Amino acid sequence: MALLGATGSIGRQTLDVLRREPDSFELVSIAGGTRLAELAEVAREFGVRRVGVARPEDFLAAREILGDGVEVVVGGDGLGELARDADVVVNAVVGFAGLPVTINALEAGRTLALANKESFIAAAPLVARVRDTPGALVLPIDSEHCAIYQCLADSTRSGHPDVRRLLLTASGGPFRGWSRERLATVTRADALQHPTWSMGPKITIDSSTLMNKGLEVLEASALFGVDVGRINVVVHPQSVVHSMVEYVDGSVIAQLSLPDMRLPIAFCLGRPVRFDHAWGAIDFTTALSLTFEPPDLAAFPAIPLAYAAARRGGAAPAWLSAANEVAVAAFLHDAIGWTDIVPIVAAVMDQYDDVHLESVEALVAQDAAARRRATDLIARDR
């Protein structure tokens, strides 16, 4: 197994799963960002002999801290190489940087346990081609998509004509029920306090704006071959029902568990075997309330932006994701306010001209163009 993004939230929880199943997997390679000491600790604990780092300037430091006998690879090419050399690849890299992992793993016919929605969304037309590689399999780690995957077990036909709609649940984030006036007072500390999940900063901010749910709509459409018109978002504050599938006969099948990302991680790694660890088990003999409500699209306009990008197709989802990455990073560095994030993304999308993606190079160029526009807008408004 290759674990790429080993020092992030999903990476650490994946390592916890591996510690519980020491005889089931051999961790052969890992990759991470700038936490070199943490990478070295993981490498020593699991006997890893190949390690990837994101930045060329970290190569020598990584070599020194990892010591002899450990090969160090760098950047997107290095991550792509690691992704081709394992049976199972966990893509937990943050953002568009995860694209080489997704493409290379599928091109090599590997099992891809996917926790990197941005690359899959941006590259959906390109990923669709390599998914047909013999042996290639995508298993979604996101709790919502893993839930849908399980709920679709009896619906195997292309396009799922027996499915009326997919229902993606959302906690509503830390600002559920807030007025637009109150949202103007949001601080970075406020936005990083998710009510039910412990995640990395980027996805936590995306969850506060509900952009994460918009991106999940795009990901669900690409993963399951279902048009976004048949995908709905439902706010479910308890985060117990992780998503649902409504069939044409009125039946609704849901996957339930307490919030614990180790459950979907273990499901993807163990499939078709379910490991006996009962992560997220619910005690139904005690009182349990489950509530559902529609999202407030006026206060949280990120979701309509995602649907609009899906309808335009081409490079529009890539622009949405890239602009959002830039805006979220600016917010985390106190360059813009929370209420500026989605308007900046919307302003970038207003500049998008329809482009048909034919290659990874074209996608990278479109991603860069969207980032430039977002960066320019932020600089202009400061």
C-alpha positions as a printed NumPy array, in Angstrom:
array([[  0.   ,   0.   ,   0.   ],
       [  1.029,   3.595,  -0.693],
       [ -0.221,   6.332,   1.63 ],
       [  0.215,   9.703,  -0.055],
       [ -0.716,  12.512,   2.296],
       [  0.452,  10.582,   5.352],
       [  0.803,  13.537,   7.716],
       [ -2.656,  15.035,   7.222],
       [ -5.888,  14.186,   9.025],
       [ -6.89 ,  11.335,   6.687],
       [ -3.306,  10.069,   6.599],
       [ -3.057,   9.834,  10.374],
       [ -6.381,   8.043,  10.636],
       [ -5.316,   5.644,   7.884],
       [ -2.204,   4.832,   9.908],
       [ -4.449,   4.083,  12.872],
       [ -6.354,   1.577,  10.744],
       [ -3.096,  -0.032,   9.645],
       [ -1.945,  -0.363,  13.249],
       [ -5.137,  -2.304,  14.003],
       [ -4.524,  -4.596,  10.988],
       [ -0.758,  -5.227,  10.996],
       [ -1.05 ,  -8.513,   9.095],
       [ -3.341,  -7.206,   6.352],
       [ -1.15 ,  -4.58 ,   4.666],
       [  2.449,  -3.755,   3.84 ],
       [  3.015,  -0.012,   3.707],
       [  5.674,   0.395,   1.011],
       [  5.629,   4.159,   0.411],
       [  4.414,   7.381,   1.975],
       [  4.403,  11.047,   1.043],
       [  3.698,  14.294,   2.831],
       [  4.176,  18.026,   2.826],
       [  6.597,  19.883,   5.056],
       [  6.307,  17.785,   8.239],
       [  9.528,  15.899,   7.545],
       [ 10.099,  14.732,  11.12 ],
       [  6.622,  13.223,  11.211],
       [  7.215,  11.521,   7.853],
       [ 10.444,  10.056,   9.203],
       [  8.659,   8.708,  12.287],
       [  6.077,   6.961,  10.109],
       [  8.787,   5.57 ,   7.837],
       [ 10.649,   4.095,  10.807],
       [  7.523,   2.676,  12.443],
       [  6.308,   0.891,   9.311],
       [  9.662,   0.121,   7.688],
       [  8.872,   2.263,   4.638],
       [ 11.635,   2.466,   2.051],
       [ 10.227,   5.081,  -0.385],
       [  9.146,   8.563,   0.714],
       [  7.814,  11.453,  -1.326],
       [  8.09 ,  15.153,  -0.475],
       [  6.198,  17.954,  -2.161],
       [  8.925,  20.571,  -2.577],
       [ 12.332,  20.214,  -4.261],
       [ 13.876,  22.385,  -1.546],
       [ 12.989,  19.709,   1.034],
       [ 14.846,  16.928,  -0.794],
       [ 18.218,  17.21 ,   0.979],
       [ 16.645,  17.725,   4.41 ],
       [ 14.433,  14.676,   3.852],
       [ 17.429,  12.579,   2.794],
       [ 19.27 ,  13.577,   5.947],
       [ 16.423,  12.975,   8.377],
       [ 15.333,   9.697,   6.776],
       [ 18.82 ,   8.261,   6.597],
       [ 20.399,   5.636,   4.368],
       [ 18.22 ,   2.961,   2.83 ],
       [ 15.21 ,   5.237,   2.202],
       [ 14.628,   6.554,  -1.324],
       [ 13.259,  10.108,  -1.552],
       [ 11.213,  11.282,  -4.548],
       [  9.989,  14.825,  -5.174],
       [  6.933,  16.642,  -6.487],
       [  4.141,  15.501,  -8.765],
       [  6.349,  13.176, -10.796],
       [  7.579,  11.517,  -7.623],
       [  4.059,  11.077,  -6.248],
       [  2.943,   9.638,  -9.573],
       [  5.778,   7.13 ,  -9.456],
       [  4.803,   6.016,  -5.947],
       [  1.182,   5.677,  -7.05 ],
       [  2.142,   3.229,  -9.808],
       [  4.162,   0.965,  -7.529],
       [  1.583,  -0.224,  -4.995],
       [ -1.481,  -2.457,  -5.166],
       [ -3.615,  -0.042,  -3.141],
       [ -3.052,   3.719,  -3.219],
       [ -4.579,   6.085,  -0.651],
       [ -4.727,   9.565,  -2.164],
       [ -4.978,  11.885,   0.841],
       [ -2.996,  14.714,  -0.758],
       [ -4.655,  18.104,  -0.257],
       [ -6.068,  19.916,  -3.277],
       [ -5.098,  19.877,  -6.952],
       [ -1.637,  18.554,  -6.036],
       [ -3.269,  15.129,  -5.758],
       [ -3.906,  14.951,  -9.521],
       [ -0.734,  12.956, -10.429],
       [ -1.649,  10.358,  -7.803],
       [ -5.165,   9.872,  -9.161],
       [ -4.119,   9.676, -12.819],
       [ -1.082,   7.45 , -12.311],
       [ -2.791,   5.013,  -9.952],
       [ -5.661,   4.44 , -12.377],
       [ -3.415,   4.313, -15.456],
       [ -1.441,   1.567, -13.715],
       [ -4.597,  -0.405, -12.926],
       [ -4.365,   0.077,  -9.159],
       [ -7.043,   0.325,  -6.487],
       [ -7.387,   4.009,  -5.619],
       [ -8.807,   4.835,  -2.193],
       [ -9.719,   8.447,  -2.875],
       [ -9.772,  11.211,  -0.276],
       [ -8.695,  13.928,  -2.719],
       [-11.888,  15.22 ,  -4.271],
       [-10.32 ,  18.295,  -5.908],
       [ -8.238,  16.396,  -8.481],
       [-11.111,  14.052,  -9.287],
       [-13.514,  16.96 ,  -9.782],
       [-11.143,  19.081, -11.851],
       [-10.022,  16.181, -14.031],
       [-13.329,  14.32 , -14.319],
       [-13.251,  13.996, -18.159],
       [ -9.627,  12.796, -18.055],
       [-10.157,  10.472, -15.102],
       [-13.123,   8.883, -16.88 ],
       [-10.751,   7.604, -19.58 ],
       [ -8.204,   5.987, -17.273],
       [-10.871,   4.421, -15.039],
       [-11.388,   1.874, -17.821],
       [ -7.832,   0.554, -17.381],
       [ -7.996,  -3.172, -16.52 ],
       [ -7.695,  -3.572, -12.764],
       [ -8.353,   0.093, -11.982],
       [-10.868,   0.673,  -9.179],
       [-11.917,   3.855,  -7.375],
       [-13.151,   3.521,  -3.795],
       [-14.278,   6.805,  -2.176],
       [-13.02 ,   7.553,   1.328],
       [-15.199,  10.639,   1.841],
       [-17.868,   9.537,   4.319],
       [-20.705,  10.715,   2.067],
       [-19.478,   9.005,  -1.079],
       [-18.469,   5.861,   0.756],
       [-22.025,   5.767,   2.119],
       [-23.506,   6.111,  -1.361],
       [-21.139,   3.432,  -2.678],
       [-22.497,   1.032,  -0.069],
       [-26.113,   2.054,  -0.674],
       [-25.734,   1.446,  -4.424],
       [-24.689,  -2.168,  -3.911],
       [-27.804,  -3.467,  -5.689],
       [-27.7  ,  -0.883,  -8.474],
       [-24.939,  -1.834, -10.869],
       [-26.227,  -0.701, -14.264],
       [-24.564,   2.264, -15.966],
       [-26.181,   5.528, -14.951],
       [-28.219,   3.773, -12.251],
       [-31.637,   4.109, -13.962],
       [-33.328,   2.512, -10.936],
       [-32.094,   5.393,  -8.749],
       [-34.268,   8.498,  -8.46 ],
       [-31.69 ,  10.605,  -6.654],
       [-28.635,  10.644,  -4.434],
       [-29.007,  12.513,  -1.145],
       [-25.759,  13.967,   0.195],
       [-26.022,  14.875,   3.854],
       [-24.275,  17.922,   5.327],
       [-23.787,  18.826,   8.97 ],
       [-24.433,  22.464,   8.056],
       [-21.041,  23.437,   9.449],
       [-20.388,  25.731,  12.411],
       [-22.633,  28.511,  11.08 ],
       [-25.862,  26.637,  10.405],
       [-28.791,  28.959,  11.048],
       [-26.666,  32.12 ,  11.087],
       [-28.023,  35.204,   9.315],
       [-26.   ,  36.915,   6.605],
       [-25.405,  39.802,   9.009],
       [-23.992,  37.502,  11.67 ],
       [-21.831,  35.699,   9.105],
       [-20.053,  39.007,   8.478],
       [-18.48 ,  38.665,  11.947],
       [-16.931,  35.211,  11.378],
       [-13.279,  34.834,  12.388],
       [-10.739,  32.227,  11.338],
       [-10.999,  30.591,  14.77 ],
       [-14.788,  30.39 ,  14.377],
       [-14.535,  28.776,  10.945],
       [-12.014,  26.168,  12.113],
       [-14.385,  24.835,  14.787],
       [-16.403,  22.151,  13.008],
       [-19.286,  20.828,  15.136],
       [-18.904,  17.117,  14.376],
       [-15.729,  16.309,  12.41 ],
       [-12.004,  16.767,  13.051],
       [-10.393,  17.595,   9.706],
       [ -7.563,  19.552,   8.138],
       [ -7.868,  23.344,   7.835],
       [ -8.715,  23.499,   4.127],
       [-11.627,  21.072,   4.253],
       [-12.808,  22.559,   7.558],
       [-13.099,  26.006,   5.959],
       [-14.827,  24.442,   2.94 ],
       [-17.307,  22.846,   5.327],
       [-18.   ,  26.205,   6.967],
       [-18.888,  27.822,   3.6  ],
       [-20.63 ,  24.619,   2.379],
       [-18.296,  24.71 ,  -0.645],
       [-17.239,  21.251,   0.46 ],
       [-20.77 ,  20.048,  -0.169],
       [-20.83 ,  21.691,  -3.576],
       [-17.582,  19.93 ,  -4.467],
       [-19.064,  16.68 ,  -3.185],
       [-22.007,  17.08 ,  -5.588],
       [-19.521,  17.292,  -8.459],
       [-17.547,  14.344,  -7.113],
       [-20.664,  12.193,  -6.688],
       [-21.709,  12.905, -10.272],
       [-18.268,  11.913, -11.581],
       [-17.916,   8.872,  -9.324],
       [-21.305,   7.321,  -9.896],
       [-22.256,   8.559, -13.357],
       [-25.355,  10.362, -12.073],
       [-26.339,  13.781, -13.429],
       [-26.189,  16.58 , -10.842],
       [-29.893,  17.141, -11.418],
       [-30.433,  13.869,  -9.545],
       [-28.205,  14.835,  -6.62 ],
       [-29.601,  16.791,  -3.66 ],
       [-27.975,  18.219,  -0.539],
       [-29.755,  17.748,   2.794],
       [-28.594,  19.315,   6.061],
       [-28.385,  16.72 ,   8.839],
       [-26.727,  18.277,  11.923],
       [-26.113,  15.02 ,  13.794],
       [-23.802,  13.602,  11.044],
       [-25.09 ,  10.091,  11.718],
       [-26.736,   9.458,   8.34 ],
       [-23.776,   9.858,   6.005],
       [-25.803,   9.876,   2.8  ],
       [-28.787,   8.166,   1.19 ],
       [-29.971,   6.725,  -2.101],
       [-33.612,   7.047,  -3.119],
       [-34.784,   4.432,  -5.609],
       [-37.571,   4.843,  -8.152],
       [-39.932,   2.654,  -6.096],
       [-39.709,   5.09 ,  -3.158],
       [-37.277,   3.05 ,  -1.085],
       [-34.484,   5.029,   0.597],
       [-31.329,   3.224,   1.689],
       [-28.982,   5.009,   4.083],
       [-25.659,   4.3  ,   5.774],
       [-25.479,   5.278,   9.438],
       [-22.655,   5.484,  11.974],
       [-21.28 ,   7.943,  14.482],
       [-18.745,  10.354,  12.927],
       [-15.446,   8.475,  12.611],
       [-13.424,   8.633,   9.4  ],
       [-11.678,   5.376,  10.232],
       [-14.859,   3.552,   9.232],
       [-14.886,   4.62 ,   5.535],
       [-11.09 ,   4.313,   5.407],
       [-11.253,   0.747,   6.73 ],
       [-14.131,  -0.084,   4.389],
       [-12.112,   1.005,   1.349],
       [ -8.929,  -0.758,   2.46 ],
       [-10.615,  -3.984,   3.508],
       [-13.225,  -4.378,   0.784],
       [-14.78 ,  -6.916,   0.356],
       [-13.893,  -7.782,   3.989],
       [-15.226,  -5.589,   6.814],
       [-12.739,  -5.329,   9.667],
       [-14.103,  -6.147,  13.117],
       [-13.388,  -2.858,  14.894],
       [-16.876,  -1.269,  15.054],
       [-15.738,   2.301,  14.454],
       [-18.721,   4.622,  14.748],
       [-21.061,   1.976,  16.176],
       [-24.419,   3.375,  17.344],
       [-26.228,   2.288,  20.501],
       [-29.837,   2.201,  19.298],
       [-31.077,   1.273,  22.759],
       [-30.508,   4.889,  23.866],
       [-32.391,   7.985,  22.713],
       [-31.355,   9.143,  19.251],
       [-32.801,  12.034,  17.242],
       [-32.128,  12.484,  13.534],
       [-33.24 ,  15.701,  11.852],
       [-33.081,  16.932,   8.263],
       [-33.592,  20.331,   6.639],
       [-32.784,  22.06 ,   3.336],
       [-29.62 ,  24.155,   3.132],
       [-29.929,  27.942,   3.265],
       [-28.698,  28.747,  -0.24 ],
       [-29.031,  32.498,   0.252],
       [-26.627,  32.49 ,   3.198],
       [-24.426,  29.77 ,   1.663],
       [-24.3  ,  30.345,  -2.129],
       [-21.368,  27.973,  -2.705],
       [-23.699,  25.075,  -3.48 ],
       [-25.471,  26.799,  -6.407],
       [-22.034,  27.793,  -7.755],
       [-21.059,  24.117,  -7.884],
       [-24.242,  23.121,  -9.71 ],
       [-23.63 ,  25.899, -12.231],
       [-20.061,  24.667, -12.803],
       [-21.34 ,  21.134, -13.327],
       [-23.825,  22.291, -15.961],
       [-21.117,  24.189, -17.866],
       [-18.769,  21.21 , -17.78 ],
       [-15.383,  21.327, -19.458],
       [-12.872,  23.121, -17.254],
       [-15.535,  24.917, -15.164],
       [-15.259,  22.494, -12.204],
       [-11.468,  22.902, -12.332],
       [-11.86 ,  26.686, -12.168],
       [-14.27 ,  26.404,  -9.251],
       [-11.936,  24.187,  -7.272],
       [ -8.79 ,  26.194,  -8.082],
       [-10.348,  29.552,  -7.245],
       [-11.683,  28.147,  -3.997],
       [ -8.246,  26.787,  -3.008],
       [ -6.721,  30.235,  -3.512],
       [ -9.504,  32.013,  -1.633],
       [ -9.414,  29.595,   1.306],
       [ -5.628,  29.903,   1.558],
       [ -5.977,  33.702,   1.567],
       [ -8.554,  33.513,   4.358],
       [ -6.338,  31.214,   6.425],
       [ -3.54 ,  33.785,   6.041],
       [ -5.857,  36.639,   7.102],
       [ -5.694,  38.269,   3.66 ],
       [ -9.499,  38.228,   3.191],
       [-12.567,  37.776,   5.349],
       [-14.747,  34.679,   5.534],
       [-17.565,  36.375,   3.627],
       [-15.108,  37.159,   0.794],
       [-14.333,  33.52 ,  -0.001],
       [-17.367,  32.545,  -2.078],
       [-17.774,  35.947,  -3.814],
       [-14.167,  35.699,  -5.007],
       [-14.866,  32.242,  -6.421],
       [-18.035,  33.558,  -8.074],
       [-16.127,  36.476,  -9.605],
       [-13.532,  34.087, -11.037],
       [-16.261,  31.885, -12.482],
       [-17.759,  34.958, -14.193],
       [-14.507,  35.189, -16.193],
       [-14.563,  31.56 , -17.331],
       [-14.931,  30.847, -21.05 ],
       [-16.003,  27.35 , -22.055],
       [-13.028,  25.039, -22.613],
       [-13.08 ,  21.377, -23.575],
       [-10.383,  19.432, -21.725],
       [ -8.284,  17.156, -23.922],
       [ -5.159,  16.549, -21.831],
       [ -3.607,  16.852, -18.41 ],
       [ -1.461,  19.702, -19.75 ],
       [ -4.6  ,  21.611, -20.766],
       [ -6.095,  20.991, -17.335],
       [ -2.961,  22.265, -15.578],
       [ -3.082,  25.4  , -17.745],
       [ -6.734,  26.006, -16.874],
       [ -6.055,  25.461, -13.178],
       [ -3.235,  28.008, -13.337],
       [ -5.442,  30.523, -15.164],
       [ -8.138,  30.316, -12.502],
       [ -5.557,  30.701,  -9.733],
       [ -4.107,  33.798, -11.387],
       [ -7.519,  35.409, -11.621],
       [ -8.319,  34.612,  -7.989],
       [ -4.942,  35.931,  -6.852],
       [ -5.412,  39.126,  -8.87 ],
       [ -8.862,  39.718,  -7.398],
       [ -7.577,  39.276,  -3.874],
       [ -4.634,  41.625,  -4.48 ],
       [ -6.89 ,  44.247,  -6.087],
       [ -9.316,  44.27 ,  -3.159],
       [ -6.706,  44.477,  -0.385]])
